[in-house]
Amino acid sequence: QLTAMYHLLASAHYRTSPLDLRRMMDAQGMHFIAAHCQQQICAALWLVDEGGLDAGLAFAVWAGTRRPRGNLVAQSLAAHGGDPMAATLKGQRISRIAVHPYRQREGIGQALIARALREAGEWDYLSVSFGYTRELWRFWQRAGYKLVRAGSYREASSGCYTAMALLPIPAAGRALVASEQQRLARDLPWL
């Protein structure tokens, strides 16, 4: 089943590599949700635990003196968002999501995100980092995500601006999203 998920993710995302298969099997904090259509995997979602840094490390990330591996969104919120405590909140980042091309536009991807949200229990937010296109942003908006960061240059690999979005869960997540959206609204004309 993991092999089938990996093949689907690799076919849908240009950055998926054999190293990702190793991470899927060995790394801590990896979670997977699959959808089956006619007894075969037709969609896959890969979640990665992030955040939950202690206050000292979160402040060091904010100050630019530390960059621990992992925690893409949590570190970005602390380092670029201006709030070191953002990295102390716990989130799960959707690293990859893929739906078989013949099954797209059936709501399967939205159902996977809804399931991740239902199972999020102890987390403050779900997050995603993606190459911004209107179509992708509409997908994430439909799932309830709020845009909190936008890159100021196009990525060489995708040709898109990087965007980060959060789906808040409890009050702490909602407060973080409100603060980050306010910061983005202030900074967007300069980006």
C-alpha positions in Angstrom: 0.0 0.0 0.0 2.9 2.4 0.8 4.5 1.6 -2.5 1.2 2.4 -4.4 0.9 5.7 -2.5 4.5 6.6 -3.3 4.0 5.9 -7.0 0.9 8.1 -7.0 2.7 10.9 -5.2 5.7 10.6 -7.5 3.6 10.8 -10.6 1.8 13.9 -9.4 4.6 15.9 -7.8 7.9 16.7 -9.6 9.9 16.9 -6.4 9.1 13.4 -5.1 12.3 11.4 -5.0 13.5 8.0 -3.8 14.7 9.8 -0.6 11.0 10.6 0.1 10.2 6.9 0.0 12.9 6.3 2.7 11.4 9.2 4.8 8.0 7.8 4.4 9.1 4.5 5.8 11.7 5.5 8.5 11.2 9.1 9.6 9.3 10.1 12.8 6.1 12.2 12.5 4.9 11.0 9.1 1.2 10.3 8.6 -0.6 9.0 5.6 -4.2 8.9 4.4 -5.3 7.0 1.3 -8.5 6.8 -0.6 -9.5 3.6 -2.4 -11.5 3.5 -5.6 -12.4 0.0 -6.8 -10.0 -1.6 -4.4 -7.0 0.4 -5.6 -5.4 3.6 -4.2 -6.7 6.6 -6.1 -5.6 9.4 -3.8 -3.0 9.9 -1.1 -2.2 12.5 1.5 1.2 12.8 3.3 1.3 14.8 6.5 4.4 15.8 8.4 4.5 16.9 12.1 5.9 20.3 12.6 6.4 23.0 15.3 6.2 22.4 19.0 9.6 23.9 19.4 10.6 25.0 22.9 10.6 28.7 23.5 14.4 29.1 23.5 14.8 27.3 20.1 11.8 29.2 18.7 13.4 32.5 19.7 16.8 31.4 18.1 14.9 30.6 14.9 13.3 34.1 15.0 16.7 35.7 15.6 18.2 33.8 12.7 20.8 32.0 14.8 19.3 28.5 14.4 17.6 26.6 11.6 16.9 23.1 12.8 16.0 20.5 10.1 12.4 20.2 9.2 9.6 22.4 10.4 9.3 24.3 7.1 6.1 26.3 7.9 6.8 26.7 11.7 10.2 28.1 11.0 9.0 30.4 8.3 6.3 31.8 10.5 8.8 32.5 13.2 11.7 33.7 11.1 9.7 35.8 8.5 6.5 36.4 10.3 8.1 38.1 13.2 6.5 36.0 16.0 9.0 33.6 17.6 6.2 31.9 19.5 4.5 30.8 16.2 7.1 27.9 16.1 6.0 26.7 19.6 2.5 25.8 18.2 2.1 22.3 16.8 1.0 21.7 13.3 0.8 19.1 10.6 2.0 20.1 7.1 0.6 18.5 4.0 3.8 17.5 2.3 2.1 15.9 -0.7 -1.4 15.3 -1.9 -2.3 13.5 -5.1 -5.4 12.2 -6.8 -5.2 9.9 -9.8 -5.8 12.0 -12.9 -8.9 10.0 -13.9 -10.5 10.6 -10.4 -9.8 14.4 -10.1 -12.6 16.9 -9.6 -14.7 14.3 -7.7 -14.0 15.8 -4.2 -11.6 13.0 -3.2 -8.8 15.4 -2.3 -11.1 17.6 -0.2 -12.3 14.5 1.6 -8.7 13.5 2.4 -8.1 17.0 3.9 -11.4 16.8 5.9 -10.3 13.5 7.3 -6.9 14.9 8.3 -8.8 17.7 10.0 -11.0 15.3 11.9 -8.0 13.3 13.1 -5.9 16.4 14.0 -6.9 16.2 17.7 -3.9 17.8 19.5 -2.6 20.0 16.7 -3.1 23.8 16.5 -3.2 23.9 12.7 -2.8 22.1 9.4 -0.5 23.8 6.9 0.6 23.7 3.3 3.4 25.2 1.3 2.8 25.3 -2.5 3.7 27.0 -5.8 1.0 29.6 -6.1 -1.4 29.2 -9.1 -5.0 30.4 -9.0 -6.3 26.8 -9.5 -4.2 25.4 -6.6 -5.2 28.3 -4.4 -8.9 27.7 -5.1 -8.4 24.1 -4.1 -6.9 25.1 -0.7 -9.5 27.8 -0.1 -12.3 25.3 -0.6 -10.7 23.2 2.1 -10.8 26.2 4.5 -7.2 27.3 4.3 -6.1 30.9 4.8 -3.2 32.4 3.0 -0.5 33.6 5.5 2.7 34.0 3.5 3.7 34.7 -0.1 7.1 34.6 -1.7 8.6 37.6 -3.4 10.3 35.7 -6.2 9.5 32.8 -8.5 11.0 29.4 -7.7 13.4 28.3 -10.4 12.0 24.7 -10.3 8.3 25.5 -10.6 8.2 29.1 -12.0 5.6 29.9 -9.3 5.7 32.2 -6.2 5.8 30.2 -3.0 2.7 30.4 -0.8 1.9 29.1 2.6 -1.6 28.6 4.0 -2.9 27.5 7.4 -6.1 25.8 8.4 -6.6 26.7 12.1 -8.0 24.2 14.6 -8.3 25.5 18.2 -8.2 29.1 19.4 -4.4 29.3 19.4 -4.4 28.3 15.7 -7.1 30.9 14.9 -5.2 33.6 16.7 -2.0 32.7 14.7 -3.9 32.8 11.4 -5.5 36.2 12.2 -2.1 37.6 13.1 -0.3 36.2 10.0 -3.1 37.3 7.6 -2.8 40.8 9.0 0.9 40.8 8.5 0.5 39.5 5.0 -2.1 42.2 4.1 0.4 44.8 5.4 3.4 43.3 3.5 1.7 42.2 0.2 2.1 45.5 -1.6 5.9 45.3 -1.1 6.2 41.7 -2.2 
